Amino acid sequence: MAQVMERVDVCVVGAGHAGCEAALACARMGLETVIFTVSADSIALMPCNPNIGGSSKGHLVRELDALGGEMGKNIDKTFIQSKMLNVSKGPAVHSLRAQADKAEYTRSMRQVLENQDHLTIKQAEVCELLTEEVQGGEGKKKITGIRIFTGMVYECRAVILCTGTYLNARCLCGEAITHTGPNGLQPAVYLTDCLKNLGIRMKRFKTGTPARMDGRTIDFSKMEEQPGDERVVPFSFSTDPESVQKPQVSCWLTYTNEKTHEIIRANLDRSPIYAGIIEGTGPRYCPSIEDKVVKFSDKPRHQVFLEPEGLSTNEMYVGGMSSSLPEDVQLAMYRSVPGLEHCKIVRNAYAIEYDCIDARQLYPTLEFRRIEGLFSAGQFNGSSGYEEAAAQGLIAGMNAALQIQGRKPVVLDRSQAYIGVLIDDLITKDNREPYRMMTSRAEYRLLLRQDNADLRLREIGYQAGLVSEEEYCYTCWKKEQIEKEVSRLKNVMVGASAPIQQFLSEHGSSPLKTAASLAELICRPELNYEMLSEIDPGREKLPADVIEQVEIELKYEGYIGRQRKQVDQFKKMEEKKIPGWVDYDEVPSLRLEARQKLKEFQPVSVGQASRISGVSPADISVLLVFLEHHGREQQKDQDKC
């Protein structure tokens, strides 16, 4: 009989970005938590790109922060360059992106974990999940603990799987194959069989990373400098904006050319991807350089970004050129790029294959449908990226803790957050490649801006116990100030007097013919809130974050109003619940594929059913008619009684 080493509340398996957020959430909510990692040196490791955020991913980090997560705070402490992307476009797609000092990011996050009450770090490989049958649960199981490689057992009430790319991992560089996790770390080789024995459906995915160069061997004079923003915007709503104004390092831009492409094409037979050695499916939106050259053969060049890995190292990340080609081909390929003619490779590019799950086995809470108390987050769910992983980790951690505490779970829908879109897409769609968040996936992106994540989500984090009262009270005050100022601007009128007409003329704006409100003037593209201070001397001084929201609310009021109406329609579909008694075999005119998918997935609402792969709008119409008919029949029966 195995020795019981500990009795705890939650065991988190894996200490990457998902595991860190999950463990911190549980511990901060007062639960005794152990986080297991194959190497304590891999906590919050950044094995691929040295940055946090980016298009749509920045939204996830700010939402994570609004809910009480740690990633935003940690990158604010450890960034070496920061840039707001898409500023030439509307605010819906503005996204913050920061280059991290990799070593500092990991060190800082580990320090947070080490000093968190109720949280213990344990270097050990988890080999087995321990379960028992749920009485009357029709084969459903529940978690009772985990067993590690040494044979020791930890009894617990919930387990959160955050194994990232470590399960049965193998790295490929041409013909050289090593059975390791990222950065040559030890893989986890025992857990997959246990998961399969529990009836969990597994997948095999692939991702990759480019080479790291010795910066001393790079000629930056042949590249375009990419500086950071003059005024840095922090990721965390809790970070003092002045504390992040500091000197930044530059990134650099260069391009591949026809010579690069010729080298790649001549050696495709040596690429594991094209030689059929790699089994896993790779990410469509972050392809290897081999994929780019083959699939976009009409492109004469591809962008290559040189990004520093940190302040205490000369290593440079070669963004845009991930590869699994052999080392000799890699060296020739990289040296054909302007500025890299004499480069020396510190770490070769490689592809990595790993086991993950079909996330359609999960509830929106990220708990497994058939195993009570077992939650899952991150790349193990078939997603890609640090930010997607961290967001899922927080939600899984919150819900594991809330379940143990007997409280209502947190489920974010598609109209509330990018995190809601991410999770909904993972659990309802047949994702056959690593899922990446993009702004185009969010139907209500004008409402789900990165700048208003605190207004949308702070209360949820506060109710869960992850946001302090001080932070929550400030958000409530901020919301009140925005509403008051918007109302005031709509009610302050200015006439067509000479000073007003002169002001408008000086700012290239057309003159007034009749009186107009200050709000109407702000809506003009050439004017903004700050400019109007000249003709609005009585205004109170407001913080920059309040002014930003006031201006967006007024300038985009019509679009925002239309999107809110769309959300109302969405909510109606989400509120149309599908009763547990529905037998899809009895729904007339339902297509066979839809019937099979609905039986397999068992959606809780019509809205959720509409997003399942293989269920068409026509199928939803049939289902709505069926539910309405049976609803009337049940009402008649009740009236007779």
Secondary structure as UniProt FT lines:
FT   STRAND          4..7
FT   STRAND          10..13
FT   HELIX           17..28
FT   TURN            29..30
FT   STRAND          33..37
FT   HELIX           40..42
FT   TURN            43..44
FT   STRAND          51..53
FT   TURN            55..56
FT   HELIX           57..66
FT   TURN            67..68
FT   HELIX           71..78
FT   STRAND          79..85
FT   TURN            87..88
FT   HELIX           91..93
FT   STRAND          95..100
FT   HELIX           102..114
FT   TURN            117..118
FT   STRAND          119..123
FT   STRAND          126..133
FT   TURN            135..136
FT   TURN            138..139
FT   STRAND          141..148
FT   TURN            149..150
FT   STRAND          153..155
FT   STRAND          158..161
FT   TURN            164..165
FT   STRAND          170..173
FT   TURN            174..175
FT   STRAND          176..178
FT   HELIX           182..184
FT   HELIX           191..197
FT   TURN            198..199
FT   STRAND          202..209
FT   STRAND          212..214
FT   HELIX           215..217
FT   HELIX           220..222
FT   STRAND          224..226
FT   TURN            237..238
FT   HELIX           241..244
FT   STRAND          251..255
FT   HELIX           258..266
FT   HELIX           268..270
FT   TURN            272..276
FT   TURN            284..285
FT   HELIX           289..295
FT   TURN            296..298
FT   STRAND          303..308
FT   TURN            311..312
FT   STRAND          315..319
FT   HELIX           327..335
FT   TURN            338..339
FT   TURN            341..342
FT   STRAND          345..347
FT   STRAND          350..357
FT   HELIX           359..361
FT   TURN            364..365
FT   STRAND          367..368
FT   STRAND          371..372
FT   STRAND          374..376
FT   HELIX           378..381
FT   HELIX           386..404
FT   TURN            405..406
FT   TURN            414..416
FT   HELIX           418..428
FT   HELIX           439..441
FT   TURN            443..447
FT   HELIX           450..452
FT   HELIX           453..464
FT   HELIX           469..491
FT   STRAND          493..494
FT   HELIX           498..506
FT   TURN            507..508
FT   STRAND          516..517
FT   HELIX           518..522
FT   TURN            525..526
FT   TURN            529..530
FT   HELIX           531..535
FT   TURN            537..538
FT   HELIX           544..555
FT   HELIX           557..575
FT   TURN            580..581
FT   HELIX           584..586
FT   TURN            588..589
FT   HELIX           592..601
FT   HELIX           606..610
FT   TURN            613..614
FT   HELIX           617..640
//
